[in-house]
């Protein structure tokens, strides 16, 4: 099911934002554009949790849409401009959806997520076209950094973020 989203056209921040946006000197922030993320998970509560986490970084990331199944994810990825798809690893037909999205939209970065880390699951996702994996228990601390790392490394514009401007440590990413 498609979940429409609405965000203001200009990024806003407030003093109550939970981060200090160490990336404000990145080219992306300077241009005023934001990375657009599609959240794909069958559970409404998980999508809401991810949205809350990412809304804390609204100056850099916009949740462009949500999908609860693979078919809707493919449709939304094909019809809306997204930079990254965050897809549940256990989504029925999810691996096929990853392959289809990567075949049609090779510039879109795809990351997997799951409540558990299983090597065979991780390897299957990587083989299908994802660039990384986030465990849901790590999401509050690592989701934003993992997305920035993935987009700066694999995104179609390969935006360079100077190490002094980001708290990302490659060893902390799975």
C-alpha positions in Angstrom: 0.0 0.0 0.0 1.4 3.4 -0.9 1.7 5.9 1.9 1.8 9.5 0.6 4.2 11.8 2.4 4.3 15.5 2.8 7.3 17.5 3.7 7.9 21.3 3.5 9.7 22.5 0.4 12.5 24.0 2.4 14.4 22.1 5.0 13.8 23.4 8.5 15.7 22.9 11.7 15.1 23.9 15.2 17.1 24.0 18.4 15.2 21.0 19.5 16.5 18.8 16.7 18.4 15.9 18.2 21.6 16.4 16.2 23.8 19.3 15.4 24.0 18.4 11.7 27.7 18.0 11.4 27.2 17.7 7.7 26.0 21.2 7.0 29.2 22.0 5.1 28.6 19.1 2.7 27.8 20.1 -0.9 24.3 18.7 -0.5 23.4 21.0 2.4 24.9 24.0 0.6 22.6 23.5 -2.3 19.5 23.2 -0.1 18.5 19.8 -1.6 17.9 16.7 0.5 18.5 13.1 -0.1 15.1 11.4 -0.8 14.5 8.0 1.0 11.8 5.4 0.3 11.0 3.3 3.4 9.8 -0.3 2.6 8.6 -2.5 5.5 5.3 -4.4 6.0 4.9 -3.1 9.5 3.5 0.3 10.0 5.1 0.7 13.4 8.6 0.1 11.9 8.0 2.6 9.1 6.9 5.1 11.7 10.0 4.5 13.8 12.3 5.0 10.8 10.4 8.1 9.8 10.8 9.6 13.4 14.6 8.8 13.3 15.0 10.3 9.8 12.8 13.4 10.6 15.5 14.3 13.1 17.8 14.9 10.1 15.3 16.7 7.9 17.8 19.3 6.8 19.6 16.5 4.9 17.1 13.7 4.4 13.5 13.7 3.2 11.3 10.7 3.5 9.9 10.6 0.0 7.5 7.8 0.5 6.6 4.5 2.2 5.6 1.1 0.9 4.4 -2.0 2.7 5.1 -4.5 0.0 7.6 -5.2 -2.8 5.2 -4.4 -5.7 4.5 -0.9 -4.3 8.2 -0.4 -3.6 9.0 -1.1 -7.3 6.2 1.2 -8.4 7.2 4.1 -6.1 10.9 3.8 -7.0 10.0 4.0 -10.7 7.6 6.9 -10.3 9.2 9.2 -7.7 12.7 10.6 -7.5 14.5 8.7 -4.7 18.1 8.5 -3.8 17.9 5.5 -1.5 15.5 2.7 -0.8 15.6 1.2 2.7 14.1 -2.3 2.4 13.1 -4.8 5.0 15.2 -8.0 4.5 12.3 -10.3 5.2 9.8 -8.6 2.9 8.1 -11.2 0.7 9.6 -10.9 -2.8 12.0 -8.2 -1.4 15.1 -9.7 -3.0 13.3 -9.7 -6.4 12.2 -6.1 -5.9 15.8 -5.1 -5.1 17.0 -6.7 -8.4 14.2 -5.1 -10.4 14.9 -1.6 -8.9 18.6 -1.9 -9.5 18.1 -3.1 -13.1 15.8 -0.2 -14.0 17.3 2.5 -11.7 21.0 1.6 -11.2 21.7 5.0 -9.6 19.4 4.3 -6.7 21.2 3.1 -3.6 19.4 0.3 -1.7 20.1 -0.7 1.9 18.6 -3.7 3.7 17.3 -3.7 7.3 16.3 -6.4 9.7 15.7 -7.2 13.4 18.5 -9.8 13.1 21.8 -10.2 11.4 22.1 -13.5 9.6 25.1 -14.0 7.3 23.1 -15.8 4.6 20.5 -13.0 4.6 23.2 -10.3 4.4 25.0 -12.1 1.6 21.7 -12.6 -0.3 20.9 -8.9 0.0 24.4 -7.8 -1.2 24.2 -10.2 -4.1 20.8 -8.7 -5.1 22.2 -5.2 -5.1 22.1 -3.6 -1.7 25.1 -1.8 -0.5 24.7 -2.3 3.2 22.6 -3.6 6.1 21.3 -2.1 9.3 20.0 -4.0 12.3 16.9 -2.4 13.6 18.2 -2.4 17.2 21.1 -0.3 15.8 18.8 2.1 13.9 18.5 4.9 16.4 22.3 5.2 16.5 23.5 4.1 13.1 20.7 4.5 10.5 21.5 8.2 9.7 25.3 7.6 9.5 24.8 4.4 7.4 22.6 6.2 4.9 25.0 9.1 4.6 27.9 6.7 4.2 26.0 4.7 1.6 24.9 7.8 -0.4 28.3 9.5 -0.3 30.0 6.2 -1.4 27.6 4.7 -3.8 25.2 7.5 -4.7 25.0 8.6 -8.3 26.6 12.0 -7.5 29.2 10.5 -5.1 29.0 13.6 -2.9 32.2 14.0 -0.9 31.8 14.7 2.7 35.1 15.7 4.4 35.8 13.3 7.4 36.0 16.3 9.7 32.3 17.0 9.0 30.9 13.5 9.8 30.9 11.2 12.7 30.9 8.1 10.5 33.4 5.4 11.3 33.6 2.6 8.7 34.3 0.1 11.4 31.0 0.9 13.1 29.0 0.0 10.0 27.9 -3.5 9.2 
